C-alpha cells in the first residue's frame, strides 16, 4: 500500500472516530441531563400538588381538580398519584395513563427511601416520599417529556449533520495533507527507481523538502551510496592491483630464482638470494595491504595501535637504503625541540607502512639528485604535518587533478617502471587512517607530498 493512502486512511479514520466518539458523548450527556431535569420538574409538581392538598383540606378535591385541569398541559401524557400516610390514594390526575407497577414503587417508598426513579419505554416514572406540616405523603408520577425528546431529536439530527460535514472536511484535508507529506517521499522513491547503478561515479540524490527527517534520510542515503560506490570501484580495480602489483613481481621473482639455479659459485648465489628475499618480503607487504583494505571495505574493524610515526619512517628508510645505498634521506623537525608525544598516533601499522614505503619509493624513482627531505612539522597543536620533498620533474596543474586516479601516470613518469597504482593505494590508506594527503610543486623543480594527521 502506498504511503499516501496509508496517511489518508490513518489520519481520516482517527479524526473521524474521535469526532464520532465526542459527538456521541455529547448526545449521551444531554440525554442524562434531560432525564434529570424532567424528573426534577416532576418532583416540583408533586410537591406543589401535595402543598395544596394539605393546606386546603376542605376544598382539596375541587382545588386539586381545578389545579389538575390548569396544569394538564404542563406534561404531555402524564399520570400523578398521591397517597396519604397510610398509603391510601387521596389524589389521582384526570389522565387515563396507567401506572402498571405503582404498587411496587409505593411499597418501596419510606422515610429512609424518599426517591425512586425508573423508566417504562420512554416514560419517566418517579416515586417521592414527602413530608408537609408534619404529615407524610407518597406520590408517583409517570410522564412523557415531549419537549425534552423534541430537543434530543433536534440535537441528534444536528450532531449527525455536523459529523457528516466534519467527515467530508477531514477526508478532503487528509487527501491534501497526505499528498503534501508523501510528495517528497514519492519523489525520492521515483528517483531511486530511475537511478543508474551501473555508473562508476555515483550522482547524489537531491529532493526539495523542508522535512528534517527526509533531509537526513537523503543525506545518509547519499553517504551510503558513496561508500558503496567506493567499495564497488575498489573491488573493480582489485584485479588490476593483483595483476600489476603482484603478477609482475612474482614473475620477476621466479625468473631470478631460475637464473640463480645456474650459478656455480655459492657465494654469488647467496648474495642474489638475499636480494630476492627482500623483494619477496615487499611482495608479502603488498598482499597484506590489499587484505587489510578489503577487510575495511567489507565493514570489518581493523586493529590500530599507537605508533611513533618518525620511527616508522626510519625503518622504511633503512629498508630502502639496503636496496638503494646511494640514495640519501634527510629528516628534519619543526620546531627543533619537539614533544615526542606529538609524534605518537593511532594507526594501522600494516597499511601506514605501505603508504610510507610508496611515497619514499617515489622519491627514489623521481629524484634527480638521489636526495629527499622529510620534515615533521609539529608547530600546529591540532595537527601533525609530514612533508616529503624531492627535487625532480614536476607534473602540470592539469595533471594534478588526476594524480590519485587509477592508472594515471604524468609526463614526468616517462621511462619509469610502474603502473600508476602506488599513489591510489597510498591515498586510500591515508584516508582510512583519518588523515589527508596533498601534492604541490612550489618550485618548477620541486615535488612536495604532505600528510596531515589530526591529533585529537
N, C-alpha and C positions, 0 to 999 in steps of 0.2 A: 504494500500500500504506500502511495506517495505521501511524503511528509506534509504536503499542503492539505491533503484530505484528512490526515490524522489530526492536524491542528484544528481544522474546521470541525471535525466530529467532537474532539475532546473539549474544545472551548465552548461550542454551542450547546452540547449536552450538559456540561457542567453548569453554565449560566442558566439554561432553561430549567434544569432540575432544581437549582436553588430558588429560582423565581417561583416555580410551581409550589415548592415547599413553603416559601414565605407567604404566598397568597392563600394557600390552604390554611396556614396557621392564623392568618387574619380572619378568615371565614369562621374557623372554629372558635376563636376568641370572641368574635362578635356574637356567635350563636350562644356561647356561655353567658355573655353579658345580657343578651336579650332575655334568656330564661330567668336569670337572676333579677333583672329589672321588672319583668312581668310578675314574677312571684311576689316581689315587694309591693307591687300595685295591688295584687290580690289581698295581701296582708293588710294594707291600708284600708281597703274597702271593708274587709271583715271587721277590723277594729272600729271603723266608723259606724257600721251597722249595729254592732254589739252595744256601742255607746248609746245609740238612740233607743234600742230595746230596753236597756237598763234604766235610763233616766225618765222615760215616759211610759211607765208600765201600763197605765190605764189605756193609753192611746197607742200602745206599742204595735198592735196588729195592724190598725189602719195606717199608722205612720210608716210602718215597715213596708206596707203595700205601696203607699204613695212613693216612698223613697226607692222602692224596687222599680216602680214604673219610671221614675225620673232617671234612674241610673242604668236602665236596662241596655242602653246603647253604649255604656262605658266599655264593656267587653262583649265581643261577638260570641254568641253561643255559650252562655255561662250558667252554671248552677251553683247556688250557695245554700248550704245547710248550716243552721246554728242550733246548738244543743245547750241545755242548762247544766247545772252541777250534777244532776242525776243522769245526764246524757240522754234526756228526753228531748225530742225535736220541738223547738219553740218557734223556728222560722225556716221557711223554705221559699226560695225565689220563684217567680212565676214561670221561669223557663222549664220546659219539659225534658231537659237534657238529663239522662240518668247517670248516677254515680254508682256503678255496679258493686264496687268493693268498699263502700264507705264504712261498713261495719268494722272491717279490719282496721282501717285507719283510726276510727273512733275509739276502738279498744286499746290501741297503742298510745293514744294521746293521754298525757297525765302531767301533773305538776313537774315531774322530773324529765319529761319529754314533751317540750312545748311546740316542737316544729317537726313536721313530716312533709317531705316533698317527693313526688313521683310523677310519672308520665303515663298517659294512656293514648296510644297513637301520637297525634300532635297536640293533644290536650295537656295542659299543665294542671296537676292536682296538688293542692296544699292542704295540710291539716294543721290547725292552730289551737293551742290552749291559751286562753286569755282571761285575765282577772280584771274586774271593773267594780269599784265600790265594794270590795271585799266579797265579791261574788265570782264564781268560776263559770266560764263559758267554753264550749268546744265548737269549733267551726271547720267546715270542709268546703273548699271552693274548687270547682272544675271549670276551666275556661279555655277558649281558643284565642291566642294572641294574633289577631288578624293584622294589626298594624306592624307588629314586630316581624311576622313572617313575610309581610309585603316588603319591608326594608331588607330582610335577608335575601329574598329572591332578587331584589334590585341589586344588592351588593354582589350576589353570586354572578349575575349577568355582567356587572361592571368588571369584576375580577377576571371572568373568562375573557372579556374583551381586552383587558389590559394584558393578560397572559398571551393571547394570540398576537397582539401588537408587539409585545416585547420579544416573542419568539421570532417574528418576522425581522425585527430590527437586529436581534442578536445574530440571526443567520446571515443577514447582509454584512454586518460588521465583521463576523467571523470569516466570511469569504474574503473581505478586503484585507483583514489582518493576516490571514493565512497566506494569501498571495504575496503580501508585502514581506512577511517574515521569511517565507520559503524561497523568495526570488533569488537572493544571493546563493542559497544552498543549491537550488536548481541550476543556477549558472555555473557554480563550481562543479557540479556533477556532469553537466554537459561538456565543460572544458576537459574534465578528466576522461570522458568517453572519447573525445576527439584528440586527446594527447598522443603524440607520436613517440612511442617508447624506443623506436629504432634510432633516434638521434643520438649521436655521440655526446653532444653538448646539450644539457638539459635547459629548456626555457622555463623561467619561473612563471608560476601561475599568478594572476592578479585579478581580484574581484572588487567591485565597488560596493562597499558596505560600511556602515557605521558600527556594526556589532563587534565588540571586543573579542568575543569567543571565536567568531568566524575569521577575524584578522589573525588571531593566534593560531587557529587551525590551518589557515593558508600558509602562514609563516613556518609552522612546524612541518607542514607537508613539503614546502619548497626545500627546507633543510634536509628532510628525509630523502627527497628526490635527488638533491645534490650529492648527499653521502652515498646513496645507492648508485648514482651515475658514476661517481668516482670509483666505487668498488668494481662496477662493470668494466670501466675503462682500464683499471689496473689488471683485472682478470684478462681482458682482451690483449693487453700488452705483455702479460706474464710469459707467454710462449716466446715472444721476441727477446725478453730478458734471458730466458733459458737458452734460446738458440744462439744469441750473440755473446752473452757473457759467460756461458757455461760450455757450450759446444766447442767454440774455438779454443779456449784454454785446455779443455780435455784432449782435443785433437793434437794440440801442440805438445801436451804432456806425454801422450802416447808416442808421438813421433820422436821426442827427445829420449824417452826411455829405450825405444828400439835402437836409436843411434848409440846410446851408451852401451848396449849389449855388445857392440863391436869393438869396444875399447880393449886394448891389450894390457894397458897399464892400470893397475888397481887404484893408484893414486889419482890419476886423471878421472877415472870413473867415480871415485868417492867425491871429488870436488863438484862434478856435474850433478851427482845425485843430491847433494846438499842444496844446490840451486833449485832442483825440481821439487824438493821438499818445501822450500819457501813458496814456490808457485802453487803447490798443492794446498798449502795452508791458506793462501789467498783465495783459492777456489772454494775451499770449505767455508771461509768467511762470507763469500757471496751467497752461497747456498743458505747459510744461517740467516742472513739478512732477508732473503726472499721468503723464508719460512716465517720469520718474525713479522714481516709486513703482512703476510697472508693471515696470520693469527689476528692482527689488529683489524684488518679489513673484515674479517668474519665476525667481529664483535667480541673476541676473547680478550681478557685482561692480560697485559704483558707486564713483566716484572721490571720495576725501576729501582735504582739504588743510588745512594749519594756518592757521586764521583767528583774527584778533583780534576776539572777539565784540562788544566795545563799539563798534568801528569799523563793524561791520555794522549795529548799531542806529542809529548816527549817519547812515549812508547812507539807511536806511529812513525815519528821522525827516525827513531833508531832502526826500525824495520826497513824504511826506505833507504837509509844510508848504507845498509848492508847490501842493497841491490845497486844503489847509485852512490858510490862512495865520494864522487867528485862534487855532488850537489850539497850546497850549504843552506841550512835553515837558521835564521836569526830570530830569537824570541825576545820580545821586549814587553814591559809592563807600564801601564799608565794608571795612576802616578807611580813613581819609582818605588815607594813603600806601599805595599798593598796588604790589606787584611786578608789572610789566607782563607777565611770562611767565605769570602765573596766569590771564591773560585770553586766552591763546592755546590753542585747542582744535582737534583734528582733526575737521572737519565736512564734510558735503556742502554746498557753497555755494549751489546752486540751491534745495535743499529748505529749508535753515535760513532763508534769506532770506524764503521764502514764509511760513514759520511765524511769523517775527518780524513780517512785514507784517500777517498775520491778527490777531495779538494787539494790535498798536498800532492797527490799524484799528478793532478792537473798542472800544478806549479812546475813540477819536474818536466812535464811534456811541453809546456808552452813558454817556459822562461828562456830568455836569450842570453842570460849571463850566469846560469847554473846557481842562482841565488833566489831566495824568497824570504820575506819578513812576516812574522806572526806577532801581532800586537794584542795583548789582553788589556782592554780598556775598562777599568773599574771606577771611573770618575762619576758614573751615574749610580745613585743609591738604589734604584729600582731595576736596573738592567746591567747585564754583563755583555759587553760587545767584544767580539773577536774579529779582527781584520786580518785577512790572508792576502798578502800583496806580492806580486811578482812583476818583473819587467818583461815585456814582450809584445807581440802583435795584439791589438785590441779588436773588439767587434763593433760594428756600426750601431747607431741608435736604433735603426730599424730592426737589426738582428737581436737587440736586447729583449724585444718583446717575445721572442721565440726561444730564448736561451734555455729555459727549463721545460721545453716541449720534447716529446719523444722523437728520437732520431734526428733532431736538429743539430747541424754542425755548421759553424760560421766559417767565413773565408779564412780566418786565421788558423783553421784546423787542416788546411790542405797539406797533404803529405804526412799527416799524423795518423797513427793507428788508433782506431776507436769506432764506436757505433752510435754515439750521441745518446747514451743511456745513463752515464755516470751521474750527471747533474740532475736528471729526473729522479733517480733514486735518492740522491742527496737531499733534494728539496722535500721529497716525501718523508724521509727520515726526520729531518729538522722539524717539519710541521707536526709530526707525530709526537715529538718531544716538546711541544708547546713553544717552539721558537720560530724565528723567521730567518730567511737568507735573502740577501740582495747583492746585485752586481753593479759596479760602477767603474768608469775609467776616467778619473780626474785629469789624467795626462794622456797624451796621444800614444804613449808607450808604456802605460801602467794599467794593470788589471787588479781590481780590488773586490774580493768577496767578503761580505760582512755577515757574521752570525750574531743574532740578538736574542739572548736568553733572559726572560723575566725572572727576577729574584724573589718575587712574592710567593 
